[in-house]
Amino acid sequence: MGDAQQVHGVLDLRGWRCPWCILKAQSRLRGMKQGQILEVLLSDPDVEWHFPRILENSQDRLIGLECCKDGLYRVRILRGRSA
């Protein structure tokens, strides 16, 4: 996942489990403007399955999901869908 896109907020949810991490991320996204990017740091491997499926039914879009070292997941979400 490249760093070319500016991140407007970071949410550290390491230690949280789905579905709580999804609910926390959605709550944070509601306070952001359309076009802004939220980066979420997670340790729950279920994010690889849950985040894409939840976001496909929302106005927000998953633009990156990567597993880093030590089981850390880095997810980037674009607030609002682009036209």
C-alpha positions as CSV (number, residue, x, y, z in Angstrom):
1,M,0.0,0.0,0.0
2,G,1.6,3.3,-1.1
3,D,1.8,6.4,1.0
4,A,0.8,8.7,-1.9
5,Q,-2.6,9.4,-0.4
6,Q,-2.8,11.8,2.6
7,V,-4.3,10.2,5.7
8,H,-6.6,12.5,7.6
9,G,-7.0,10.4,10.7
10,V,-5.5,7.4,12.4
11,L,-7.5,5.0,14.7
12,D,-5.5,2.5,16.7
13,L,-7.7,-0.5,17.5
14,R,-5.0,-3.0,18.3
15,G,-6.5,-5.4,20.8
16,W,-10.1,-4.9,19.7
17,R,-12.0,-7.7,18.0
18,C,-14.6,-7.6,15.2
19,P,-17.3,-6.4,15.2
20,W,-16.3,-3.8,17.8
21,C,-13.4,-2.5,15.6
22,I,-15.8,-2.0,12.7
23,L,-18.3,-0.1,14.8
24,K,-15.5,2.1,16.1
25,A,-14.2,2.8,12.6
26,Q,-17.7,3.6,11.3
27,S,-18.2,6.0,14.2
28,R,-15.0,7.8,13.4
29,L,-15.8,7.9,9.7
30,R,-19.1,9.6,10.4
31,G,-17.2,12.6,11.8
32,M,-15.0,12.9,8.7
33,K,-15.6,14.8,5.4
34,Q,-16.2,13.1,2.1
35,G,-12.9,12.3,0.4
36,Q,-10.9,12.1,3.6
37,I,-8.9,8.9,4.4
38,L,-9.0,7.1,7.7
39,E,-6.2,4.7,8.6
40,V,-7.1,2.0,11.1
41,L,-4.5,-0.1,12.9
42,L,-5.7,-3.5,14.0
43,S,-4.5,-6.8,15.4
44,D,-7.6,-9.0,14.7
45,P,-7.0,-11.2,11.6
46,D,-10.7,-11.3,11.0
47,V,-10.5,-7.8,9.5
48,E,-9.4,-9.3,6.2
49,W,-12.9,-10.9,5.9
50,H,-15.1,-8.4,7.8
51,F,-14.0,-5.0,6.6
52,P,-14.4,-5.6,2.9
53,R,-17.8,-7.1,3.3
54,I,-19.1,-4.4,5.6
55,L,-17.8,-1.5,3.6
56,E,-19.2,-2.8,0.3
57,N,-22.7,-2.0,1.7
58,S,-21.7,1.5,2.8
59,Q,-20.9,4.8,1.3
60,D,-17.3,4.4,2.3
61,R,-14.7,2.5,0.3
62,L,-11.8,0.2,1.3
63,I,-8.7,1.5,-0.5
64,G,-6.1,-0.6,1.2
65,L,-5.6,-3.5,3.5
66,E,-2.2,-4.8,4.4
67,C,-0.8,-7.2,6.9
68,C,2.4,-5.8,8.4
69,K,4.9,-7.5,10.7
70,D,3.9,-8.9,14.1
71,G,0.3,-9.4,13.0
72,L,-0.5,-5.7,12.6
73,Y,-3.1,-4.9,10.0
74,R,-3.3,-1.5,8.4
75,V,-6.6,-0.6,6.7
76,R,-7.3,2.6,4.8
77,I,-10.8,3.7,4.2
78,L,-12.0,6.6,1.9
79,R,-14.9,8.5,3.4
80,G,-17.8,8.6,0.8
81,R,-17.7,7.0,-2.6
82,S,-16.1,9.0,-5.4
83,A,-18.3,9.6,-8.5
